[in-house]
Amino acid sequence: MKRVANLCQERTLENVVADPNGIKQVAGDLCDTALTDAKATLHPLLQQVKPQHLDQRCEFLQAFKHAMERRIARQLAIWQPCIRAVFEFDNPRGVGTECWDGTIHLLVMVPQLLNSVKTIGTKLDRDILKRLRRSGWPRFEKTKSIIEIQQVTTDEFRRGISYGAMFLSLYAAPAQVWPSARKQKD
């Protein structure tokens, strides 16, 4: 049974990595739809403003971050069906005067640690970052990475060890972004 699960994972990874233009297209779509979602939360007069001019608006940055988290989580689950849930977490180093440190922190719950999640995450990170740089958004010009994906196994979660210990935090426990409890427009 375990061998069959690993074959499924390998095939999924092969399909995703086989078409590098596919990942670029998905990265572009993720950025475009997240940007549209974030702008939809703004006053109608601000919805036509370019992202670089909205960079100082916390409500826009938070909306963009949350839209990216939801969309990336959903795409990871499509590419890797073995993912049971995806959570967002805030990096304590990112706490400061800024509304957002420019990084998407995701915690992926899997039955076992998967190299494919790491590989797909790295490729998606690279292509999303390229897309955001091309948009002219200065926030991402010097950024080296935008997506941080960590994996937690169900056993680590149950035992509260490794990344599973994060769920025991009183102040900064991860919040589930996929699957969502309520239907979201995707």
C-alpha positions in Angstrom: 0.0 0.0 0.0 2.8 2.4 0.9 4.5 1.7 -2.5 1.3 2.6 -4.4 1.1 5.9 -2.5 4.7 6.7 -3.4 4.0 5.9 -7.1 1.1 8.3 -7.0 3.3 11.0 -5.6 6.0 10.4 -8.1 3.6 10.6 -11.1 2.1 13.8 -9.8 5.5 15.4 -9.4 6.5 14.2 -12.9 3.4 15.7 -14.5 4.0 19.1 -12.8 7.7 19.3 -13.4 7.5 18.0 -17.0 6.0 21.2 -18.3 7.9 24.2 -16.9 5.7 26.5 -18.9 2.7 25.0 -17.0 4.2 26.1 -13.6 5.0 29.6 -15.1 1.4 29.9 -16.3 0.0 28.8 -12.9 2.3 31.3 -11.1 1.1 34.1 -13.4 -2.5 33.1 -12.8 -2.0 32.9 -9.0 -0.5 36.4 -9.0 -3.2 37.9 -11.2 -6.2 36.4 -9.4 -4.7 37.2 -6.0 -4.1 40.8 -7.1 -7.7 41.0 -8.4 -9.0 39.6 -5.1 -7.0 42.0 -3.0 -8.1 45.0 -5.1 -11.7 44.0 -4.8 -11.5 44.7 -1.1 -10.5 48.3 -1.7 -12.7 51.4 -2.4 -13.7 51.4 -6.1 -11.5 54.4 -6.8 -8.4 52.6 -5.6 -9.1 49.4 -7.6 -7.4 50.7 -10.7 -4.2 51.8 -9.0 -1.1 49.8 -9.6 0.2 47.6 -6.8 3.4 49.6 -6.3 1.2 52.6 -5.4 -0.8 50.5 -3.0 2.3 49.2 -1.2 1.7 51.4 1.9 -1.9 50.3 2.4 -2.0 47.6 5.1 -5.5 46.4 4.1 -4.3 45.8 0.5 -1.1 44.0 1.6 -3.0 41.8 4.0 -5.7 41.0 1.4 -3.0 40.2 -1.2 -1.2 37.9 1.3 -4.3 36.0 2.3 -5.4 35.6 -1.4 -2.0 34.2 -2.3 -2.0 31.9 0.7 -5.4 30.5 -0.3 -4.6 30.1 -4.0 -1.2 28.6 -3.4 -2.6 26.1 -0.9 -5.3 25.1 -3.3 -2.8 24.6 -6.1 -0.5 22.6 -4.0 -3.4 20.3 -3.1 -4.3 19.9 -6.7 -0.7 19.0 -7.7 -0.2 16.8 -4.7 -3.4 14.9 -3.7 -1.7 13.4 -0.6 -1.8 16.8 1.1 -4.4 16.7 3.9 -4.5 20.4 4.9 -2.6 23.6 4.4 -2.1 26.2 7.2 -0.6 29.7 7.2 1.6 30.8 10.0 3.3 34.1 10.8 7.1 34.1 11.0 8.0 35.7 14.4 11.0 37.3 12.7 8.6 39.2 10.4 7.0 41.1 13.3 7.9 44.8 12.9 6.6 48.1 11.6 5.6 46.7 8.2 2.2 45.2 7.5 3.7 42.2 5.7 7.3 41.0 5.4 6.7 39.9 1.8 6.8 36.2 2.5 4.0 33.6 2.4 4.5 31.0 5.2 2.7 27.8 4.7 2.6 24.6 6.7 1.5 21.5 4.7 0.1 18.5 6.5 1.1 15.3 4.8 1.1 11.6 5.8 4.9 11.5 5.4 7.5 14.0 4.4 7.6 14.4 0.6 10.4 15.6 -1.6 7.8 16.5 -4.2 6.3 19.2 -2.0 9.7 20.8 -1.6 10.5 20.6 -5.3 7.2 22.0 -6.5 7.3 24.7 -3.8 10.8 25.8 -5.0 9.7 26.0 -8.6 6.5 27.8 -7.8 8.4 30.3 -5.6 10.8 31.1 -8.4 8.1 31.7 -11.0 5.8 33.8 -8.7 8.8 35.9 -7.7 9.7 36.5 -11.4 6.1 37.5 -12.1 5.9 39.9 -9.2 9.2 41.5 -10.2 8.0 42.0 -13.8 5.0 43.8 -12.5 7.2 46.6 -11.3 6.3 46.1 -7.6 9.4 47.5 -5.8 8.7 45.4 -2.7 9.9 42.3 -4.6 12.9 43.6 -6.5 15.5 42.5 -3.9 13.5 39.7 -2.4 15.1 36.2 -2.8 12.1 34.2 -2.0 8.4 34.7 -1.4 7.1 31.3 -0.4 8.2 29.3 2.6 6.6 25.8 2.7 7.2 23.5 5.7 5.8 20.1 6.1 4.2 18.5 9.1 3.2 14.9 9.3 0.0 13.8 11.0 2.2 11.9 13.5 4.1 15.1 14.4 0.8 16.9 14.7 -0.7 14.3 17.0 2.4 14.2 19.2 3.0 18.0 19.2 6.6 17.6 18.0 8.7 19.3 15.3 6.3 21.6 13.3 3.4 19.9 15.0 4.4 21.8 18.2 3.3 25.1 16.4 -0.3 24.0 16.8 0.1 24.2 20.6 1.0 27.9 20.5 -1.4 30.2 22.4 -0.5 33.3 20.5 0.5 32.3 17.0 -1.0 28.9 16.1 -1.3 28.2 12.4 -4.6 28.9 10.8 -6.1 26.6 8.2 -6.4 28.0 4.7 -7.2 24.8 2.8 -9.6 23.1 2.8 -11.6 26.0 4.0 -14.5 25.5 6.4 -16.6 27.8 4.2 -16.9 28.0 0.5 -14.5 30.6 -1.0 -14.6 32.1 -4.5 -11.6 30.5 -6.3 
